[in-house]
Every structure is written in C-alpha cells, then in structure tokens.
Amino acid sequence: MKSAEKKDIQKKIEIALGQVVTGLFPEENKKTTKVIKKTAKELAPKLSKILKELNKKIIKAKAKAEKKLIQKEKAIKKTEKNKTVKEPAVQAAAQ
C-alpha cells in the first residue's frame, strides 16, 4: 500500500475516532478536544493495523470455506456418478 493511501486511511480513522469520542463526551472545551485529537492520532495507526490483520484473516477463512465447499460438491458428484453407474448393473442383475 502506498504511504499516501496509508496516511489517508489513518486520517479517516482519526476523524471517525474523534467523532465517536466527541459524540460520547459532548463537552466542547478546548482541552478535551485536544486530548481527543491526540488520542485519535495515536490510535489510528494501531487500529489500521488491526483492521488489516482482520481483513487478512477473513480472506483466509473465506478461501478455506470455499475450498471445503468445492470438496463437498466434488464428493456429492462422485457419489451421484457411482449411483448412476451401479443402478444399471443392479437392474441387469435383478433381471
């Protein structure tokens, strides 16, 4: 990821965190706002990193689930194929 994109994402996270915190603590004095902005700046890179890791884990889990689904579909097709092959043989043996 480019550093400009990274900074942009972090800035968006800072703004969002600031909005959430100011929403929780609506006191509008300057000291509180300064502390909120400082905290948001400190948390943004950490939060960004955590979100990236979560995204990677989600992608891995999704790929794993898709792989299992494909394996199940193959197994179902194989059993259906075996049934269709065996049925004529069973019918011929019955006659």
N, C-alpha and C positions, 0 to 999 in steps of 0.2 A: 504494500500500500504506500502511496506517495505521502511524503510528510505534509504536504498541503492538505490532502484529504484527511489525514490523521488529525491535524490541528483543527480542521473544520468540524470533524465529528466530536472532538473533545470540547470545542466551543459550544456546540449544540447541547452536549451533555451538561456543561457548566450552566448554560441558560436554563435548561429544564430543571436541574437540581435547585438552582436559585429560585425558580418559580414555585417549585414544590415546597421548599423551606419557607419562603415568604408567605405562601398560602397557609402553611401551618402556624406560622408566627407572624401575624399581620402588623406587629408594631413597626412603625415606619421611622424609627430613629436611625441616624446615620451609622452609629456604632454597630448595631445589629446587622445592617445591610453590608457593612464592610466584612464582618465576620462570616456572613453567609457567602459572600463572593469568594473570600479566601478559602473557605471550606469546600465550596463547589470546585474551585480550581484544583485543589489537592485531590479531591475525589474523582474528578473527571477521567484522568489517565487510568486510575485503578479500575474504575467502572468500565471503561472502554476495553481494557484488557480482559476483564471478567466476561464481558459480553462476547468478545471474540472467541474465548475458550468455550463458552457455552454453545456458540454457533457451530464450532468445530465438532463438539460432542454430538450436537443434534444431527449434523450432516452424517457423521459416522453411524449413529444409531439408525438413521433413515436408510442408509445404504445397507446396513446389516439386515434390517427388516425386509427390504426389497429382495435381498438375496435369499432370505428364508422363504419368502412368498414364491419366488421363482422355483426354488427347490420343491416346495409343496405342489405347485402346479405341474412340474415335471413328473412327480411321483403319481399324481392323480391321472395324468395322461398315460403313464406307463401301466397303471393298474387297469385303466379302461381298455387299453390296447390288448393287454393279456386276457381280459374277459372276452373281448370280441374274437380273439384267436381261439380261445378254449371253447366257446359256445358251439361253433360248428362241429368241432371234434366230439363234443359231448352229445350233440344231436345225432351225429352219424353213428356213434357207439350205441345209442339208445335204439336205433332202428335195427 
